[in-house]
Amino acid sequence: MNSFGTLFRITLCGESHGAGILVSIEGLPAGLRFEKIILEKALIRRKATLRGTTARHEPDIFQVLSGVYEGHCTGAPLCLFIPNTDVQSASYAPLSDTPRPGHVDMVAEQKYFGYANMRGSGIFSGRLTVGLVLAGSLAATCLSSHGIQTHAEVTEIGGHATPFDAVIEEAIAAGDSLGGIISCRIDGVAAGLGSPFFDSVESLLSHGLFSIPGVRGVSFGNGWAGARMRGSTFNDAFEKESEKFTGRTRTNHSGGIVGGLTNGNPIEFEVAFRPPASIAQPQQTIRKSTGEEVTLQIGGRHDVCFVQRCPVIVESIANIVLYDLWLQRRAELQID
């Protein structure tokens, strides 16, 4: 539903064109310094500032509703509210009778019996990821004190490696959109996090990552390429160490995870994002009231390539999952 996590748990609600986005965060330690500037910097990374991103510009000035006192987290649930201020809903009125191709319009109507607020795609919008970034930034603060660092970056857009300027300009001129791939690496993770079968590290990361709107694939380590390798090549040989054995390997084809557990090597994965469904080109759809096929021209403000805004969102999900797993592992280590 709207909650995710076990010991570090977030609850998310709101709509793209509603009053705003609300995120509740449980599991933060009492006494954690609430560094507002760190959260603000993370939100800036998510903003639509690059060529090919939406003309909707939200200030993302968040309000602390509970869980902070005199600059520190209290240990109670931290509740943050991010108002929506740059909303233009009029362009969505004509779409109520003509579902947009590639969008959630038709299935949302079936799921919610026609009552869903689909302006700006409602609860399905990437707007809600602002809450993920806030929660993930706090998780990152907790993880960094234990030497765990996460970094994600765009490595491919529209099938092209950097620089991306030319392919983005081409898509804008054509009234089309582009998907892409984000690579992520997490350093400093100790061996032993995760639990087989259903709470394997890959399962939990994938669960969180697929909640990001537009994600269509997640690949760990060598991913699909590993299916074409032989075991003699794929197996990660242990590396000789001068000090005690830690399990460090010469290669990292498994992406830092074996048997669903972290193995002490960097966690490495890729996330594939689809092209945005809202494009400027005319598209064919069906008018629900008459059953006739009609041409649809989508207005409003939309990303041509939203993957450019997503590295911080991928990092946030990874940090949310890893901090929850870290808390669970700490609890295990304290058991006699």
PANUNU-876089 format. One line per 2 residues: number of its first residue (from 1); for each residue z negated, y, x of N, C-alpha, C, CB. Coordinates in steps of 0.02 Angstrom, whole numbers. Glycine has a CB too. Layout:
N
NUM	Z Y X Z Y X Z Y X Z Y X  ...
//
This chain:
336
1	0 -59 43 0 0 0 0 63 45 -62 0 -49  -49 106 36 -50 169 72 -98 170 131 -68 225 25
3	-131 113 146 -178 109 201 -155 59 253 -248 90 175  -174 71 316 -151 28 371 -205 27 425 -85 54 401
5	-220 -33 450 -268 -40 504 -332 -75 481 -286 27 532  -373 -97 529 -435 -133 515 -495 -91 535 -436 -200 552
7	-510 -86 599 -566 -45 621 -546 28 629 -594 -71 687  -485 39 650 -456 107 649 -406 107 592 -421 126 719
9	-421 142 539 -384 135 476 -363 203 451 -427 99 424  -299 208 431 -273 270 403 -251 259 332 -216 298 446
11	-259 310 291 -234 311 223 -191 373 215 -292 309 170  -131 364 189 -81 417 186 -58 428 115 -21 400 232
13	-52 490 95 -24 505 29 8 573 29 -79 501 -27  49 586 -22 86 649 -27 158 636 -43 79 689 37
15	195 690 -56 266 687 -72 302 744 -36 278 691 -149  367 734 -25 406 782 13 404 852 -18 477 759 17
17	408 855 -85 408 920 -119 345 930 -161 469 927 -163  292 892 -146 229 902 -179 188 956 -145 189 837 -181
19	124 959 -160 82 1011 -131 75 1003 -55 13 1009 -162  77 941 -31 71 930 40 57 858 56 16 973 69
21	39 844 118 26 777 143 -48 771 162 71 759 205  -78 716 141 -149 704 155 -156 640 195 -190 700 88
23	-195 643 249 -208 583 288 -283 578 300 -170 585 355  -310 518 286 -380 503 299 -384 453 356 -415 475 234
25	-427 466 405 -431 425 465 -503 399 474 -409 466 527  -510 333 475 -575 302 484 -577 265 551 -591 253 426
27	-634 266 584 -642 230 647 -645 274 708 -586 183 655  -642 340 700 -650 384 757 -724 386 778 -624 455 741
29	-738 385 842 -808 385 864 -843 451 850 -813 368 938  -904 449 828 -944 509 820 -953 543 887 -1014 493 789
31	-942 608 888 -948 646 951 -882 659 985 -993 610 997  -827 626 962 -762 639 992 -744 713 981 -707 593 960
33	-727 746 1035 -709 817 1030 -644 824 991 -703 849 1101  -645 867 941 -585 877 900 -544 933 931 -605 895 826
35	-493 913 969 -450 960 1005 -390 978 961 -427 929 1073  -396 1032 924 -343 1052 878 -277 1065 914 -364 1114 840
37	-280 1093 973 -220 1110 1010 -178 1048 1026 -237 1147 1074  -211 991 1039 -175 929 1055 -136 906 994 -225 874 1077
39	-166 910 935 -131 891 874 -73 938 860 -180 890 815  -83 1002 872 -30 1052 860 30 1040 906 -57 1123 869
41	17 1022 968 71 1008 1015 111 947 994 44 998 1086  77 896 968 111 836 944 155 853 884 61 781 926
43	130 895 839 169 914 780 230 954 799 126 954 731  226 994 852 284 1032 875 339 984 898 264 1079 933
45	321 929 929 372 881 952 410 850 893 339 825 993  378 848 835 409 819 776 453 870 739 356 792 729
47	445 933 753 480 986 716 556 982 724 455 1054 738  591 1011 676 664 1012 676 688 1072 717 693 1015 604
49	691 1065 782 710 1120 826 777 1107 862 656 1133 877  799 1044 864 859 1026 901 921 1030 857 852 957 930
51	978 1038 887 1042 1038 852 1051 972 815 1101 1051 902  1069 976 752 1079 915 712 1018 895 672 1097 859 757
53	965 936 675 906 922 634 904 970 575 841 927 676  862 955 526 861 991 462 844 1065 470 812 958 416
55	870 1105 421 854 1176 419 788 1189 385 910 1214 384  755 1136 360 688 1145 331 638 1154 387 669 1084 285
57	602 1209 386 555 1223 440 485 1233 412 578 1286 479  446 1181 416 377 1183 394 332 1204 452 355 1114 365
59	284 1250 440 240 1271 495 191 1216 516 201 1332 474  177 1168 471 131 1112 486 63 1136 510 162 1066 538
61	37 1186 475 -31 1210 490 -79 1168 448 -39 1287 475  -116 1124 480 -157 1076 443 -228 1103 432 -161 1010 481
63	-259 1077 380 -327 1096 362 -373 1035 370 -330 1124 289  -432 1046 398 -482 993 403 -525 995 341 -526 1001 468
65	-522 941 301 -561 939 239 -629 907 249 -522 901 186  -634 860 296 -698 828 310 -695 791 376 -717 780 253
67	-753 774 404 -757 732 463 -763 769 529 -697 690 466  -765 835 527 -774 875 589 -830 925 577 -707 910 609
69	-874 930 627 -929 979 623 -942 1006 693 -993 947 593  -940 1072 699 -951 1107 762 -907 1079 818 -1025 1101 783
71	-843 1066 800 -794 1047 850 -793 974 870 -805 1087 910  -832 932 837 -834 861 853 -826 819 790 -899 843 890
73	-797 759 798 -792 712 743 -862 687 726 -744 654 759  -876 679 662 -943 660 641 -952 584 636 -957 691 574
75	-897 547 638 -901 475 627 -885 456 556 -970 449 646  -888 505 510 -866 494 441 -790 498 439 -898 547 393
77	-758 475 385 -685 480 381 -661 552 391 -660 455 313  -612 560 435 -582 625 448 -524 634 400 -558 632 522
79	-525 687 361 -473 699 311 -437 764 328 -503 702 240  -370 760 336 -329 817 354 -275 828 300 -296 806 424
81	-262 891 285 -212 908 235 -161 955 265 -246 941 173  -97 939 256 -42 979 282 -1 1004 224 2 938 332
83	-6 1069 206 30 1095 149 106 1094 160 7 1166 133  143 1085 105 215 1095 105 228 1167 84 252 1045 57
85	263 1205 125 274 1276 110 348 1295 106 241 1319 162  391 1256 138 463 1272 139 501 1221 96 491 1272 212
87	491 1226 31 519 1177 -16 574 1210 -59 464 1148 -62  632 1177 -64 686 1200 -107 708 1141 -151 747 1228 -64
89	682 1137 -210 692 1078 -252 753 1082 -297 632 1068 -295  782 1143 -306 836 1151 -355 896 1107 -340 857 1223 -357
91	911 1096 -275 970 1058 -257 965 984 -277 983 1063 -183  905 961 -295 896 891 -313 904 877 -388 828 867 -290
93	904 930 -428 909 921 -501 973 885 -522 906 989 -535  1032 901 -495 1093 866 -517 1095 792 -497 1153 901 -488
95	1051 770 -452 1053 702 -427 1018 652 -471 1024 700 -358  983 676 -523 944 630 -564 987 580 -601 902 669 -614
97	1050 598 -614 1095 553 -650 1145 519 -604 1133 592 -704  1144 537 -540 1193 508 -493 1156 485 -430 1249 560 -475
99	1135 423 -426 1099 398 -366 1141 405 -303 1079 325 -376  1108 426 -250 1143 438 -187 1153 373 -148 1104 488 -143
101	1213 360 -125 1226 299 -84 1182 298 -22 1300 295 -64  1153 240 -8 1112 232 52 1041 257 42 1142 268 109
103	1026 288 -15 960 315 -29 919 266 -71 965 383 -64  856 284 -80 809 243 -117 809 260 -192 739 251 -89
105	852 306 -214 850 331 -283 849 275 -335 909 375 -296  896 229 -330 903 177 -381 844 130 -382 967 138 -370
107	822 107 -323 767 58 -322 700 91 -339 763 25 -254  692 155 -321 631 190 -340 626 198 -415 628 260 -306
109	682 209 -447 682 214 -520 661 148 -552 751 235 -546  684 93 -524 665 27 -550 591 13 -536 709 -28 -518
111	569 28 -476 500 15 -456 450 53 -498 490 32 -382  464 117 -510 416 161 -544 438 181 -614 405 223 -502
113	483 142 -643 503 149 -714 527 219 -731 444 132 -758  560 251 -682 589 317 -694 542 375 -686 617 319 -761
115	480 363 -663 431 417 -657 423 444 -586 364 392 -682  457 416 -538 450 438 -469 476 509 -460 486 391 -421
117	441 548 -420 463 615 -402 508 609 -341 402 663 -387  574 612 -352 621 598 -298 648 661 -264 678 558 -324
119	619 719 -278 641 779 -243 625 772 -169 605 842 -273  675 779 -128 666 769 -56 648 698 -37 612 815 -31
121	663 651 -82 649 579 -76 575 563 -86 671 555 -8  535 611 -110 467 597 -132 424 563 -80 470 556 -193
123	392 507 -101 347 471 -56 384 432 -3 303 424 -96  450 427 -9 490 389 39 515 434 96 550 357 4
125	499 498 94 526 546 141 493 542 210 516 616 114  532 559 260 505 564 328 454 620 334 561 576 376
127	448 662 284 398 715 284 328 686 293 401 756 220  316 626 265 249 596 269 229 576 340 246 535 225
129	278 573 385 261 553 454 220 606 489 325 540 493  214 666 459 170 717 489 99 690 492 174 783 449
131	79 651 441 12 621 441 4 568 494 -2 591 373  58 531 507 56 480 560 46 512 629 121 437 560
133	80 569 639 75 603 703 3 629 715 125 661 707  -28 655 664 -97 678 671 -144 620 688 -121 713 607
135	-138 565 651 -180 507 664 -166 477 732 -170 454 610  -102 473 749 -83 444 814 -105 485 873 -9 435 817
137	-107 551 865 -129 595 919 -204 585 933 -115 668 901  -243 575 880 -314 562 888 -325 493 920 -350 566 821
139	-285 444 899 -290 378 931 -272 382 1004 -244 328 895  -221 422 1021 -201 430 1091 -257 460 1133 -138 473 1095
141	-294 507 1104 -350 537 1140 -403 484 1157 -382 593 1098  -416 440 1108 -465 387 1119 -440 337 1172 -480 350 1054
143	-376 320 1168 -348 271 1215 -344 299 1286 -278 249 1192  -328 363 1292 -319 392 1359 -383 390 1399 -294 464 1354
145	-440 393 1365 -504 389 1400 -517 320 1429 -562 408 1354  -476 272 1408 -480 203 1434 -418 185 1474 -490 153 1376
147	-380 235 1495 -324 225 1540 -260 200 1507 -343 177 1591  -255 206 1442 -195 182 1406 -152 242 1387 -214 142 1342
149	-88 239 1408 -41 294 1396 23 267 1364 -25 331 1462  49 305 1315 109 285 1279 163 338 1287 94 274 1204
151	224 316 1300 280 363 1306 342 333 1273 295 379 1381  375 374 1231 436 353 1198 489 406 1208 424 340 1122
153	552 385 1210 607 432 1218 670 404 1186 619 449 1292  715 449 1166 779 428 1138 824 405 1195 812 486 1098
155	851 345 1190 895 319 1243 967 309 1220 868 253 1268  978 315 1154 1046 306 1128 1053 342 1061 1063 231 1121
157	1108 376 1052 1125 407 987 1198 391 972 1113 484 989  1209 362 913 1277 346 893 1314 301 941 1316 409 884
159	1277 258 976 1308 212 1024 1320 243 1092 1373 188 997  1297 305 1103 1309 340 1166 1243 354 1201 1347 406 1154
161	1243 348 1268 1185 368 1308 1188 442 1321 1183 328 1375  1133 469 1345 1128 541 1359 1182 563 1408 1058 558 1385
163	1207 625 1403 1189 678 1356 1218 666 1287 1212 746 1382  1183 691 1236 1202 677 1167 1238 735 1132 1141 659 1128
165	1245 791 1166 1271 851 1133 1339 840 1100 1277 907 1184  1385 809 1136 1453 802 1111 1457 759 1048 1498 773 1165
167	1422 702 1048 1425 657 991 1391 688 930 1392 589 1008  1339 728 941 1305 762 885 1351 815 856 1239 793 908
169	1384 854 898 1430 906 874 1487 875 835 1457 948 932  1512 818 858 1566 784 824 1544 762 754 1590 723 865
171	1484 736 748 1459 714 683 1449 773 636 1393 675 691  1424 829 662 1414 888 621 1481 912 594 1380 944 661
173	1531 915 637 1597 938 616 1629 892 564 1644 943 677  1614 827 569 1642 778 522 1601 773 458 1646 711 555
175	1545 809 453 1502 803 394 1470 735 389 1541 817 331  1456 704 446 1430 636 448 1360 637 480 1478 590 488
177	1333 578 494 1266 573 523 1265 518 576 1214 559 469  1210 517 615 1205 471 671 1136 438 674 1218 508 737
179	1136 374 693 1074 339 707 1063 336 782 1075 268 678  1013 298 803 1000 294 874 945 245 891 982 362 900
181	927 243 954 876 196 980 825 234 1020 909 141 1023  762 217 1009 706 245 1047 673 189 1086 655 280 1000
183	661 201 1150 626 153 1193 555 178 1203 663 145 1261  508 131 1202 437 148 1209 404 103 1260 401 143 1140
185	359 132 1298 320 94 1348 247 114 1343 348 107 1420  203 65 1345 131 76 1342 100 47 1405 99 45 1278
187	70 89 1446 39 69 1510 -36 66 1504 60 117 1566  -67 23 1544 -139 20 1549 -173 -25 1499 -166 88 1540
189	-135 -67 1464 -164 -112 1414 -188 -175 1448 -111 -128 1358  -251 -193 1438 -279 -253 1467 -253 -315 1431 -355 -251 1465
191	-259 -373 1463 -240 -436 1432 -290 -455 1378 -234 -492 1485  -265 -489 1327 -310 -518 1277 -313 -483 1210 -376 -521 1303
193	-276 -428 1200 -275 -395 1135 -229 -433 1088 -254 -322 1142  -247 -434 1023 -207 -468 973 -238 -534 952 -137 -481 1000
195	-212 -562 897 -237 -625 871 -180 -664 838 -296 -614 820  -168 -725 859 -118 -766 824 -147 -790 758 -95 -826 868
197	-107 -804 708 -36 -798 704 -13 -730 675 -9 -855 662  -45 -710 620 -19 -654 582 -39 -586 609 -40 -660 512
199	-86 -585 655 -106 -522 686 -85 -519 759 -180 -511 680  -29 -550 775 -2 -544 842 16 -471 855 60 -590 852
201	17 -452 919 31 -383 936 100 -362 911 28 -373 1013  149 -408 917 217 -392 892 216 -382 816 267 -447 910
203	177 -425 781 175 -420 708 147 -353 686 133 -478 679  92 -332 717 59 -271 696 99 -209 715 -10 -266 727
205	128 -210 776 171 -154 795 232 -149 749 193 -161 868  263 -205 735 322 -205 692 304 -181 622 353 -275 688
207	246 -204 597 223 -182 531 219 -105 528 154 -213 514  188 -76 579 181 -4 581 247 32 592 134 16 634
209	288 6 638 351 39 654 400 38 596 382 7 715  401 -17 558 446 -21 502 424 23 444 452 -93 479
211	364 51 448 343 98 396 375 167 408 267 105 395  402 180 467 436 243 480 502 243 444 446 254 557
213	515 291 401 579 292 364 639 291 412 583 354 320  686 247 398 747 243 438 747 190 491 759 307 469
215	691 158 504 689 105 555 722 42 528 615 90 577  769 14 566 805 -46 545 797 -104 593 878 -31 537
217	764 -94 649 755 -149 696 704 -133 750 821 -167 728  668 -184 772 620 -178 827 631 -236 875 546 -177 800
219	633 -221 939 648 -272 989 598 -266 1047 720 -265 1016  566 -322 1065 516 -322 1118 545 -351 1182 454 -361 1096
221	527 -320 1239 552 -345 1302 627 -346 1305 524 -414 1316  655 -404 1323 728 -411 1325 760 -417 1257 746 -470 1367
223	718 -426 1205 745 -427 1138 799 -479 1127 772 -360 1120  853 -457 1095 908 -503 1079 940 -531 1142 960 -468 1037
225	940 -492 1196 969 -517 1259 932 -578 1283 969 -462 1313  866 -582 1269 827 -640 1290 850 -705 1258 755 -628 1275
227	880 -700 1198 905 -760 1164 964 -790 1200 923 -744 1092  995 -751 1243 1055 -774 1279 1038 -795 1351 1108 -719 1280
229	974 -791 1369 953 -808 1436 925 -879 1437 901 -759 1461  921 -908 1496 888 -973 1505 815 -961 1523 924 -1014 1560
231	775 -1012 1510 703 -1005 1524 689 -992 1597 668 -1067 1503  730 -1020 1641 719 -1010 1712 728 -937 1732 768 -1053 1752
233	767 -900 1693 777 -829 1706 729 -786 1666 849 -810 1690  716 -806 1603 675 -766 1558 601 -767 1578 683 -790 1487
235	576 -824 1601 505 -829 1617 485 -777 1669 489 -900 1643  429 -744 1657 404 -693 1703 357 -725 1753 368 -636 1663
237	380 -730 1816 340 -761 1869 281 -716 1888 383 -777 1931  224 -747 1900 165 -709 1920 175 -680 1990 101 -752 1917
239	148 -622 2000 154 -587 2064 91 -597 2105 168 -512 2053  99 -610 2170 42 -619 2215 6 -552 2223 64 -646 2283
241	-60 -554 2216 -100 -493 2221 -152 -500 2276 -134 -477 2153  -167 -444 2308 -215 -446 2363 -286 -454 2338 -209 -383 2405
243	-299 -428 2278 -366 -434 2250 -366 -491 2199 -388 -367 2217  -412 -490 2151 -417 -545 2103 -356 -549 2059 -480 -537 2061
245	-342 -608 2035 -284 -622 1994 -291 -586 1927 -275 -698 1983  -240 -545 1908 -241 -508 1846 -187 -529 1797 -234 -434 1860
247	-139 -569 1821 -85 -590 1778 -23 -546 1781 -110 -593 1708  -23 -499 1829 35 -456 1836 96 -499 1855 23 -401 1890
249	154 -481 1827 215 -521 1839 269 -479 1874 242 -549 1773  315 -514 1905 369 -481 1942 420 -449 1895 404 -530 1989
251	431 -481 1839 476 -454 1788 436 -447 1723 538 -501 1778  468 -417 1673 432 -406 1610 479 -420 1551 405 -333 1606
253	513 -477 1554 560 -495 1500 524 -503 1433 596 -560 1518  461 -521 1433 423 -531 1372 395 -466 1343 367 -579 1383
255	404 -412 1380 382 -347 1355 307 -339 1353 409 -336 1287  271 -375 1395 198 -367 1399 160 -406 1347 182 -296 1393
257	193 -450 1311 160 -488 1257 182 -561 1262 177 -459 1187  134 -607 1264 148 -678 1265 103 -713 1214 137 -708 1337
259	132 -753 1171 93 -788 1121 59 -741 1071 41 -830 1154  87 -681 1064 57 -632 1019 1 -591 1050 32 -666 959
261	-15 -605 1114 -69 -570 1149 -42 -527 1206 -121 -620 1176  -74 -471 1219 -55 -431 1277 -71 -470 1341 -90 -362 1277
263	-27 -464 1391 -37 -502 1453 -54 -459 1513 24 -543 1468  -69 -395 1501 -89 -351 1556 -32 -311 1586 -121 -390 1609
265	30 -329 1569 88 -291 1592 105 -237 1541 148 -338 1605  147 -189 1559 165 -137 1511 197 -167 1448 213 -86 1543
267	177 -142 1390 210 -161 1327 274 -120 1322 163 -149 1265  330 -154 1313 394 -120 1309 432 -143 1248 436 -133 1373
269	458 -96 1209 497 -113 1150 547 -58 1133 451 -127 1089  596 -76 1093 646 -28 1069 644 -27 993 717 -46 1094
271	660 32 965 661 41 892 729 69 873 603 87 868  764 36 827 829 58 804 823 96 738 876 -3 795
273	853 155 735 853 198 676 923 202 646 826 268 693  927 198 581 990 204 545 1012 278 543 984 176 474
275	1076 290 528 1098 360 518 1067 386 452 1175 365 516  1051 450 448 1026 478 386 1076 467 329 1012 553 394
277	1049 453 269 1093 437 212 1126 499 182 1053 402 159  1093 556 187 1122 618 159 1173 647 208 1066 670 144
279	1236 644 187 1290 671 229 1330 722 189 1336 614 255  1366 765 224 1404 818 191 1470 793 161 1419 874 240
281	1493 736 183 1556 709 157 1549 688 84 1579 649 199  1602 695 43 1600 669 -25 1591 593 -25 1665 688 -64
283	1551 567 -71 1540 496 -77 1547 474 -150 1470 477 -50  1562 411 -159 1570 384 -226 1503 356 -251 1624 330 -227
285	1489 369 -315 1429 342 -346 1444 330 -420 1368 389 -337  1393 311 -457 1400 298 -528 1355 346 -567 1381 224 -545
287	1385 378 -619 1344 419 -663 1309 373 -712 1388 472 -700  1242 372 -709 1203 323 -748 1212 332 -823 1130 329 -730
289	1218 393 -846 1221 406 -918 1285 383 -950 1212 479 -931  1340 379 -910 1405 359 -938 1433 295 -908 1454 415 -928
291	1409 276 -848 1434 218 -814 1499 230 -777 1445 163 -864  1523 292 -774 1586 307 -740 1575 319 -666 1619 368 -771
293	1626 304 -627 1623 318 -555 1640 391 -544 1672 271 -517  1599 425 -504 1609 496 -491 1602 509 -417 1560 539 -532
295	1627 568 -396 1619 590 -327 1557 633 -321 1682 629 -303  1516 618 -272 1452 653 -261 1455 694 -198 1394 603 -257
297	1435 757 -204 1430 802 -147 1356 821 -140 1475 866 -155  1324 799 -88 1253 811 -78 1241 878 -46 1221 755 -36
299	1200 920 -79 1181 984 -50 1112 979 -18 1181 1039 -104  1080 1036 -11 1013 1037 18 1015 1038 94 975 977 -6
301	956 1028 123 948 1031 197 928 962 223 894 1084 217  969 937 269 959 868 292 973 863 367 1004 820 252
303	942 813 397 956 798 468 1023 762 475 899 754 498  1061 782 524 1120 743 544 1099 685 589 1172 789 581
305	1045 697 627 1021 645 674 946 652 681 1056 650 743  908 620 636 835 629 637 801 590 692 806 610 571
307	837 543 725 805 503 778 779 548 834 854 452 806  809 608 842 787 654 894 715 677 884 833 715 895
309	691 675 822 623 698 806 572 640 806 623 732 738  595 580 821 554 521 809 515 493 868 596 469 783
311	528 512 931 487 483 985 412 492 975 507 514 1051  391 551 953 319 562 943 292 520 885 305 636 931
313	335 505 836 314 463 780 306 390 804 365 466 722  353 366 844 348 299 872 285 293 916 411 281 914
315	273 343 957 212 343 998 150 341 954 210 405 1044  151 378 899 93 382 855 77 315 824 105 434 800
317	128 281 798 117 214 770 90 167 823 183 186 740  120 169 883 97 125 937 24 139 954 141 134 1000
319	5 202 956 -64 219 972 -113 199 916 -70 294 984  -91 206 854 -133 185 797 -146 110 802 -99 202 730
321	-94 71 814 -101 -2 818 -143 -21 879 -32 -36 821  -128 9 937 -163 -11 998 -237 8 997 -130 22 1059
323	-253 65 968 -324 83 965 -362 37 918 -333 157 943  -331 17 864 -362 -31 818 -373 -97 854 -319 -41 755
325	-324 -121 891 -331 -183 929 -383 -176 984 -264 -203 958  -386 -118 1016 -435 -107 1069 -506 -111 1040 -424 -38 1103
327	-517 -81 981 -583 -84 949 -601 -156 931 -584 -40 887  -552 -194 908 -566 -264 891 -583 -304 953 -505 -295 855
329	-547 -292 1008 -561 -328 1070 -629 -309 1097 -507 -313 1122  -648 -246 1092 -714 -226 1115 -769 -263 1076 -723 -149 1107
331	-758 -271 1011 -807 -307 970 -811 -380 992 -787 -304 895  -754 -410 1011 -755 -480 1034 -793 -487 1099 -684 -506 1042
333	-784 -439 1144 -816 -443 1210 -892 -435 1206 -786 -391 1256  -916 -405 1152 -987 -395 1144 -1022 -454 1111 -1000 -333 1104
335	-983 -504 1090 -1012 -564 1059 -1035 -612 1113 -960 -599 1013  -1095 -637 1106 -1122 -685 1156 -1084 -751 1154 -1198 -698 1144
//
